[in-house]
Amino acid sequence: MTEHDVEKILKSFMRHFGALNRDIPETRNAFIDLQKTVHKDGALSAKFKEIICVVASVLAPCESCIVYHTKQAIKMGATREEIMEACGVAIVMGGGPAASHIAIVQDALDKWAPRK
């Protein structure tokens, strides 16, 4: 299996997402506002919402989204175990294709939340 350079993927995503401010600023800003609204603590914690985003990204599948939301989930306090358990849900819903995309989550976890 090939390791994913999650730092490179994240850097490229952030650069391109930032460039949207130049090309379609109203759309980018509206998306950021929506993201801020949705990711607030509410009935569901912001951490849990980020874990949901990891699962949704695996099912999409979106490599940049998987990397970004895995890092965000870790920043919000999600553990490797919580994220991987959620990935089990992705496998239930997406089968073998989802399982193959979880390798990206594992590489991100190895980088930012290594096993102890």
N, C-alpha and C positions, 0 to 999 in steps of 0.2 A: 504494500500500500504506500502511496506517495504521501509525504507529509505536506500539509498546506501551510504556506507562509502567512500565518494569520496577521502578523504585523504589517506585511506588505498589502494584504487584502484590505485591512482596516485603513491604512494610510491612503490607498487609492480611493476607497469609498469616500472617506472624509474630504479628500481633495475635490472629487467630482461633485459630491453633494454641496460643498461650499461654492463651487462654480455655478451652481444653479442660481445663486444669489445674483450673479451677473446676467444670466440668460433669462431666467423666469422668476424674478424676486418675489412677486406677489404669491405665486404658487408655492414657492419654497417657504415663505413666511407663514402662509396659511397652514401648510403641513406641520411646521414646527409648532405653531399655536395649538393645533389639534393634538399633536404628540404630547405637549406639556399638559394639556387638559386631561387627556386619557391616562397619563402615567402618574397622576397624583394618587396618594393614598386615599382610599375610599372604603367601600365594603370589601374590596380586594386591596391588598398592599401593593405598593409600587414594585416591590421585589417579585411578588407573585405574577404581576402583569408582565414583567420582563421575562420571567420563565415561560409564560404563555407565548410571548413573542419568539422565543427560541423554538418552541414546538411549531408555531405557525411558519417560521422561516424554514425549518426542515421540510415541512410539508409543501411549501411553495414551489420548488425549493429555490432559495436565494442565498448564494454563498456569502455575499457581502452582508446580508441581513443576519445570517447565522452568526458570523463573526462579531458584528456590532452588538447584537442583542445578548450574546453569550458574555461579552465583556461587560455590558451594562448590568446584566443580572449579577455578575460577580461583584461589581461596584456597589450594587444595592444590598449585598450581603448574602446572596445565594451561594450555597455550597456546591461543590462538585457533585455530591450525592443527590441533592435536590434537582439539579439540572439533568443529571443522567436518568433519574427516575422519571422525570417529565419526558425525556427522550423515549422512554419505554412506551409512553402514551402515543408519541408520534409513530412508533413502529406499529402499534395496534391500529392506528388510523391510516397509515400509509404503506404498511408492509415492507417488502424488501427494498424498494426505492428509497423509502425514508431511512431505513437502516443504513444504507450506503452513505447518505448525506450526514449521518451522525458522526462520521469520521472527522468532519470539519469541527464539530462541537468538541470532540475529544482532543483534537490538536489545539484548539483555543484553550481548553481547560488545562492541557499540559503546559501551555505557555503561561497562563495567568492564574491558575489554581491547581498547581501540581499536587499529586498524591503525597500524603505525609508519611 
